[in-house]
């Protein structure tokens, strides 16, 4: 089964591991980050190596408008 996922906090630690886990199983992954662009881009490169799509999206989840825009942006990117 393949699908698409949006992982918040995907630039490091648990979020990154979840994103890699899903990518290894054939899922396209949108990686959200707040401040760690370098970590998110590095994770995206690892994900693309699995032959799936990866999108990197920045958003401050404390900002309601940014949060509401995140899911549509992820869907459009994947």
N, C-alpha and C positions, 0 to 999 in steps of 0.2 A: 504494500500500500504506500502510495506517495501522497503528500499533502503539502500544506504551507503552514508556517508557524511564525508568530511574532514573539520574540523573546526580549523581555525588558532587562536592562542591566547586563547586556550580553558582551560587554567589553572585557569582563574579568570574572573570575571565580565561578560560582554556581551557574550564572546566566550563560557564560561562555561554554561550560561543560554541557549544559542542556542543549545549546545550539549545535554543538559538535555531535552530540548523541543523535539528534534528529537528522542532521545532514548525513551522517554515516548510514542512516537507514532510508535515504532517498528523498528526504523532505527538503523543499526550498525553505530558506530561513531569512526573515527580516530581523536584523540585529539593532535593537535600540540601545542608545547610550545617552547619558546626560553630559558628561565631561570628558570621558576617556575615548576620544576619537581614534587614537593610535591603537588601543587595545581592540576596539570594534573592527577596525580595518584589518588588523592582523587575524582576528577570528574569521572575518569574511574570506580572506585569502585561503585559510585552512578549509573552510566550508566549500569553496569553489573547487578545491582539489578533489572533492568527492564527486564532482560532476553535476552538482546541483546549483541552483541560483542562490545568491546571497545579496541582500540589500542592507545598507547601513543608514540608519535614520537617527537624527539627533532630536531630542525633545526634553524639556523640563517637565516632568510629570506633576510638579506642583502647580503648573500653569494649566488651567482647565481647557483653554482653547488648544494648546499644544497637544494635550492628552487626547482630546476628541479628534484631532487631525491625524493622529498616529496610525490608527487602524486603516483608514482609507489610503494613507500614503504607503503603508506596507503592502496593501492589496494591489495598488497600482504599480509598485516597484517589482512585484513578483509576477 
